[in-house]
Amino acid sequence: MNDTAFQKLQELHPKTGSHPYVFVHLEGRFEGQPITDIKNAFNAAVARAKIQNFRFHDLRHTFCSWLAISGVPLTAIQKLAGHASIKMTLRYAHLSPRYLADEVKALDRFQDGKPKEGTTPENVSSPGDERSVTEQSPGMDQAATTTDIEDGVRRRARPKAVKTDNARQAMHGIGKK
């Protein structure tokens, strides 16, 4: 739970009084009882806000989108959203401010079609960048190596190789917005 959500719940606490539940009916025949179905309250709030064509599940999509826009790694979004597969989470990849930018930086190590002097896959990375570049093997699409920074010490992780079925699959997404 983030600080904003916690603060909002703290603000709600005085309104609920001594009831043991976070969300309770504050008046009426169910006063003090937990709210077990939010459909009516949610639909009423959407109507009051004059929002059309909005479902409760859209909140989950907004949560994942805002995380991606904030630069949160897709693997973290996958865990937070409870997606069983990274494939489901990939729909948010295009929202990331660094989407494919790091991959394109791999070309910085070349000058006139030749590697720059002194550059190796191990030492190519951008300042402040938490990813480094690995070499490509024929027939393999090798994911960029990630590094973890703990206590100011940079540690390299091993690259994960993913086989590509054909050249068309390797070009997937090229030319699309």
Buried (B, 14 or more C-beta within 10 A) or exposed (E): EEEEEEEEEEEEEEEBEEBEEEBBBEEEEEEBEEBEEEEEEBEEEBEEEEEEEBEEEEEEEEEBBEBBEEEBBBEEBBEEBEBEEEEBBEBBBEBBEEBEEBEEBBEEBEEEEEEEEEBEBEEBBEEEBBBBBBEEEEEBEBBBBBBEEEEEEEEEEEBEEEEEEEEEEBEEEEEEE
